[in-house]
Amino acid sequence: MFFRQKYIFAKKIIFAIMEEDYIKLIFGLKLKQIRTDKNLSLFGLSKLSGLSKSYLNEIENGKKYPKPDKIAILSEKLDVPYDQMVSLKLDKNLAPIGDLLQSKILKEIPLELFGIKESNLIDIVANAPAKVNAFISTIIEIAQNYNFSRESFFLASVRSFQEANQNYFEDLEQSVLKFSKAYQVDLDQTITSNDLEDILVEEYGYTIENNELSNYEALGNLRSVFVPKTKTLLLTNEIDDPQRTFIYAKELAYNFLDINERLYTFPWIKFDSFDQVLNNFYASYFAGALIIPNAKIKAQLHKIFEKETFDTSLFLEAIDAFNASPESFYQRLTNILPKAFNIQNLFFLRFTHKAKSDKFYLKKELHLSHHHSPHANETNEHYCRRWVSLKMLKDISKNKKEHVFDMQISDYENDGSKYLVLSSATKDPFKERHYRSISIGLLINKQLQRKLNFLDDPKIKHQKVGVTCERCAIKDCKVRQAPAVILDKAAKNKKIESIVEELTTKFTS
């Protein structure tokens, strides 16, 4: 896979550069701090040391590391011990920057995935160390207050990578086509676990144990464990065929794409590097594209979009046309809609809920447009109960259906945007009395109106919504869970500002 190989090659080079650049940058930061502490300009230090101003500037910017004789001159003229000059230890003002530059997290950040050059990052740090230090300290404090873990950071990085690429990866789509040709998998037919199991066993030497995990109650909702030494795949017997098919497809992805740095459990328990998180995404994308092929789902969507009214049965038939869960289908929509239909302003949400509970948890989200709501809320505010995502969870928890579906046009009063939201809810197969809803929201604009003929269907319910109750301006909401305290506080502050301006004007004249 060309894209992934290019990424791995670039990362190895960057790791090597970062070790050398770290030493250069630390020396440059220290020299700049010593110079400014002594109230010396670059011109002044040049006159004092006999070294050119341009040379000193390159040292301070982390571009050059001086030879021992030059360090000795600087040490003498600045009256700083030689050992202190060359030490990688930074004082307390610069220590956070040093910690970040030397941390594993920075080394694992896939800067090249986002088009960031290492030299640019170094220039930013070198040119404004105090400001960068303040920024880093702020980020660390926010992360601590919101319990933002290393895992959360890596997962957020992957989401940003997906968003930057409109969640569509042509090289993975092509890899699926190559795989189907190599193993004669007919993408026009429904793919079952039996189809994929034969390839795993015959081609890649897997041994599959179907009942082992079910013997251990403590494993909870763990569905699979792969033992690499013996190529043994352990499965719980509680999974259905769509889940089994997805697990097999991911295993095939790891092998066909030649991925070694990978996770060995599904769902994952922990990961040791960003590569494992990124490769898990690659394998999941491959699996989704194999089980829900590009051409087949596009044909299904064309039939739905061309109708003058929304055909619920046709949409549900589209989901059932694949051996996949509703969640996999909705996730696949986030790949297909931006590329095939140029519908790029969309969001994906997955909520979980326990029956008879008033709590709803947003466990997964993806935004292919950065201006819209909703986003996960970490301050214990109450998500809007008018969302169809939450309504579906309430509905399914009260009946015995395996899958419920509904849709609505959500009108966000605060920002003036409207979304067509399609939502499904299903039972959690591994937790008694637990449910999950999956939703996709499409921003309603002229472009969407041209793509979807059914948008004016009068049967589609329109609903005014907020984001959280604490920030919602809807006055007559019968399902409000909390007063709009944050909105009220903002209004109060605005009134105070207005009065202060009036007083200023009154006593200025």
C-alpha positions, 0 to 999 in steps of 0.5 A: 500500500503506497500511502502507508509505506510512504508514511512509514518511510517518512516517519523513520526519517523524522525520528532520526532527524528529531533526535539530532534536531532536539539537541540543536534546539535545546542548545539554541533555546538555552543560548537565546535565554542566556543572551536575553537574560544578559540584555544582549542583542544578537548584534551585541553577542556577535561583537562580544564573541567574534561570531557572525550574527547570522551564525548565532541566529542559526544556532538560536533557531536550532539550525546549527550546533556549534563546534566545541571551540565555538561553544568555549568562546560563548561560554567564556564571553557569557560567563556560563560554565561549558558543561552548563551550556552543553547540558540538555537540562533546561531551567524551569521556564523552558522545562515544559518545552524540553519535556514535550520535545523529548516525549514519546508523544511528540515523536509519535505524532504523525506530523507528516500526515497533516503536512507539517514539516519538522523544521516548521515546528522547530522554528515556531518553538525557537522563535517564541519559546516563552509563548510556546511554553505558555501554550504548552502549559495551557494545553497540559492544564486543560488535558488534566482538568478534562482527564484527557489521556494519551489514548484520547490524544491519539484517537483525536489525531486519527479523527483529525486525519480522517476529517482532513481527508474527508474520511475517504482513502482511495488507496484502501478502496483500491486495495479492497478491489485488488484483494477481491480479484486475488482471492476471487471474492465477488463484491456483488454478492453478500459476503459472509464469514465463511467466505473470509474464514476460508482465506484466513485458514488456507492462505494465512495459516490461521487457527480459529477457536470459537468458544475459548473467550466465552469461558472467561466472564471477566473478559466482558464484551471482548470479541476477539484475541489474536495470538501472533506466535501461533496465528490463533484467533480466539473468538467469543461464541456470542458474536453474530455473523456480521460481527464475525465477518468484520473481525475476519475482514480486519484480520485479512486487512492486517495480512493483505496490507502487510501491517505488523504494528497492530492491536491484538484484541477487538475491541482494543484494551490498550495500545502502545504507539500511535502506529497501532491506532492508525493501523487499526483505523486502516484495517477497519476501513478496509474491512468496511470497504470489503463488506460494504463495497463502494459500487454496491452502496452507491447504487443503493443510495442513488435509488434512495436519493432520486425519490421525491419522498423518503422511502424508509423501507428502501433505506432499511433494505439498503442496510440489510443488503450487506452482512454488516451492522447498522453502525458499520453501514452508517460509518461507511456512509461517511466514506461514500457521501463526501467522495461519490456525492460531494456531501462533505458537511456531515457528522457521525455520532454513536450514543450509548444508553442504559434502560431507565437511565437519564444518562446518554454517553457520546462514545464516538463522533466524526465531523467532516465540517468543523462549524457545526454541532453537536460535539462531545461534551466533557462538562456533564451538561445535558445533551438535547433530548430533542435529538432523534439520536436520543429519542431512538434510544428511549424508544428501543429501550421500551420495546423488544425490537432489535432495530428501530429507525427514525429521521428528522430535520434538526434546526439548531436555533443558536447557529441557524443551521439545519441538518437532515439526521438519520438515526438507528438504535440497536441493542448492545449484544454484550450488555444487558439492558444497554442500547446504542444509537448511530446517527448521521447528520447532513447539513441542509444547503443548496448543494444537498437540496440538489442531491436529495430529491426527498428533502421537501417531503412533508412527512419528514419531521422538523424539530428545533434543537439545542446542543445542551440544555445549559446552552439552549435558548428554546423557552417552551421545551418540555423535555429540558433537563436543566436550566440554561445557566450558561446562556443566562450567564452570557446574557448577564455579562453582556448586559453588564458590558452594555451598562459599563459602555453607557457609563463610560460614554456618560462620564467621558463627555 
